[in-house]
Amino acid sequence: MTPAIKSDETRRAELLARKNQLETRIDQISGEFEEHDSKDWEEMATEREGDEVLEDLGAAAQNELRMIEAALTRMESDDYGYCVICGERIPEERLDLIPATPFCAEHAARH
């Protein structure tokens, strides 16, 4: 069964909701960095390990945020939902899984 095609308005709302979640996460991660005031060496080592995890999460959130911004820009120019390499329509199943993707599955595998 082929999934229903979502309207651009529905996709835009989903992307904006995800963008809001990511911005909140980034703010929370920034807040975590500011809260460190441990003086104990053992606690500082534990905090540093946690900082590395937070840095990775923050970088992933920022990357996804950039992808969402690019997808919203493609929506404005009516290019959303089409592969930026081959110009073919990206299947709905793929957009449901990765709404901000600029690539069809074939070209995503190459990038």
N, C-alpha and C positions, 0 to 999 in steps of 0.2 A: 504494500500500500504506500503510495506516494504521500509525503507529508504536505499539509496545506501550506501554500505560500503566504508568508507573513508580509504585511504591508510595511513600507518604509517607516511609517509612523510607529508601528509596533516595535520594529527593530531599533529605531532611534530611542524609544522609551527604554528598551532593555539595555542599550548601550549607555544611556545616561544614568540609569540606575546602577550599573556596574561601575561606571566612572565615579559616582558618588561613594560607593563602597570602597573603591581603591583610594580615593582621596582621604577618606576617614582612616583607612588602615595606615597610610603614609603619615598622617598626623599622629596616630597612636604610636607608631614606631619612633617618630621624632621625639615624642614625649618620653618614651622609654629611655632614650639616650640621655635626655636632660635630667632624669631622676637618679642617675648614678652618683652616689656620694660615699661609697663604701671605703673605709680606711684599712680594713683587714685584707692581707695579701691573698688569702684563700678565697674570700668573697670577690675580690677584684679579678682573680683568675676566672672564676665562674661567670662573673659579669662579662668578661671579655669573650668567653665562648658564646655566651648569649648574644653579645653584640654582633658577632660574626653571622649568626643565624638571622638576626634582625636586619643586618645589612643585605644579606641575600634576599630576604623577603621584600625589603624595600626596593631593591633593584628590580626584582620581578614585577612588583606592583607598578613601578615607574615605566617599565617596558610595556606592560599591558595597557597602561594609561596612554602611552604614545600611540599604540596600535588603535585604541578606541578613538583618539583624536583624529587619526588619519582616516578611520572608517567614517566618522562624522563628516569630515571634509569630502570624502568620496560621495557621501549621500547628497551633499549640497550641489555637487556637479553631476548628479545622476549616474555616477560610475560605481556606486555601491552594489555589491553582489556579483560583480564581474571580475574575473582574474585580470590582474594588472599586467600579466605577461602575454597571455593568449587572447584575452578579451571574451572568453567563453563564460557563460553564466555559471556561477558557483552553485552546486546543488544545495537545496534547502537543508538537507541532513547535515552538511558540512557547516553551513551558517548557523544552524541550531547549536552545534557543538562549539564552534569558534566564530562567534558573530563578527569579530573585528578582522577576520582573515582577509588579506588582499589576494590570496592565491587559491586556485583550484587545487585539488589533492595532488595531481600530477606535478604541478610546479612547486607546490609546498615541499614535496619530497626532495627537490633539487636545491632548496634554500635551507 
